[in-house]
């Protein structure tokens, strides 16, 4: 199942990335999204800035997800690669332990491009869950959670922009 989210911000792309790398942004996004993210490794690969993060997120309220996983917690790692010159970040989910016969893959691209005096962040991704009978239901739930997470991150970024602009 594919998904797309788009947000406009009243700042140039450089300012977006400055806030994206601010530890306060991560803290506030985790709090707003109800997740816990830990960067477990960072490295450079050619001209790319790369990192692997471990995530824990509640699956409460998602009955198909908790029924298949047998628990109310989603845990996974995500590998991200940022091409800073192009303003393009690609990500791939590396799922945690899954029950026998269950497959999950998720990946996407986030682009931040100039748009007038501001910028636009576009995220396109795909989630695939292999579970007989309920795979599509789980895909829809995961896509909805991902989209909600990007919405919350957009809200946090806008709040931080307003706070920092007020301080200037």
N, C-alpha and C positions, 0 to 999 in steps of 0.2 A: 504494500500500500504506500503510495507516494503522498508527500505533504509539502506544502510551501507556506512560508510565513514571510511577511515583509513589514518593516518598520522604518519610518523616517525620523531622523534626529536633527535638531537644530545645532549642528556642529560639523566641522569638516571631518573627513575620515581619520585624520591624524589624532584629533581629540577623542574620537570614538575609541581608537586603539589604546590611547593613553589611559582612559577610564577602564577599558576591558582588562588591562594588566594590573589595575589597582587592587591590592588585597581586600580593600573595603568593599569593592564591587562584588567580589566572590563571596564574601561573608554575607552581604545583604541579599544576594541572589539565593544562596543556600537557605537563608532564613525564610525568604518569601516563598520559595518553591518547596520547602520541607525536605530538602536533600542535604546530604553531607558529601562534600567532594574533597579529595586529598590528592595532590599531585605527587605521584610516586617516582617519576623519572622525567628529566628534561635533557634534551640534546639538540645538536645541530646536524642537519643532513643536507649537504650541499648548501643551497641558499635558503633552506627552510628552517624555521623554528619549530621544534617538535616536542611533544610532551605526552605522557600517559597519566591519566587521572583515574582514581577509583571512586565510584559513586555508590551511595546507599540512598534509596528512596522508598517511601512507604507505598505499598500497593493497596492500602485500605480503600474500600469502596469499589474495587475492581474485582468482582466475584470470579470472573473467568480466569483472571491472572492468578489470584490466590488459590483457586481450585487446582490449577495446573502446577503451580510452583509448590504448593503445599505450605506456603508461608506468606506473610503479609509484607515481605521486604524484597525489593528488587535490588540486587547488587551486581555491579558490572564494572568493567574498565572501559575507558574510551581513549583511543589513540588519536591525537590531533596533529595536523601539520599546517603551519601558517606560512604562506608565501607573502612576506611583508611588502614586497614591491608591488604585487598585484592586488593586495588587500583581499586575499582569498584563503579561507581556512577549510580544509577537508577533515572529516572525522569519521571514524569507524568504531562501532561498539564491539567489544570483546566480552561476550556474556559470561557471567559467573556460572556456577554449577547448575545444570538443568536436569530435570527428570529424564529418564531413558526415553528416547524417541522424540524428544522435543528439540526443535532447532530454532534458532533466532539469529537474524542478521539485521543490522541497521547501519546506515552510513549516509553521509550528506556533505553538502558544501554550503559555506556561509561566505557571501561576498559583501563587502562594504565599498560603496562607490559614491563619488561626489554627486550631489543633486542640488543645483542652485547654490545657496549659501550653506546648505547642510549636507547630509548624506543619507543614503538608503542602505539598510541591511536586508539582504534577501537570503533566506535559508531554504534550500531544497533538499529533501531527503527521502529515503525509502526504508521501510520496515517490513521484514518478512518473518512470519512465525509459522513454523511447521508443527501443527497439532491437529489431529483429526477432529472435525466438527466445529471446533471453537477457534481455530487459527485466525480467521478473519476478525472475530470479535476481539481477540487479544491485540491484533495489529491495530485496530481502530482505537482501542484503549491506550496503547503505547503512543500512537501518533497524537492523540488528544493530549496526553501528558507532556509530550515533547513541545507541542504548540503552546500549551499553557506555560511551560517553563520559559520559552522565548518571550511570551507576553510579559511575564513577571520580570524577566531580565530587562526588557525594554522600559518597563515602568521604573525599575531601579536606576537605569542609566539616565533616564530623563530627570529623576529626582536629584541625582548627583550632579548633573549638568546645572540644574537650577540652583542648587546649594552653592556650587563653586562659582557660578556666575554672580551670585549675590555677594560672595566674599571678595570679588574683584573690585 
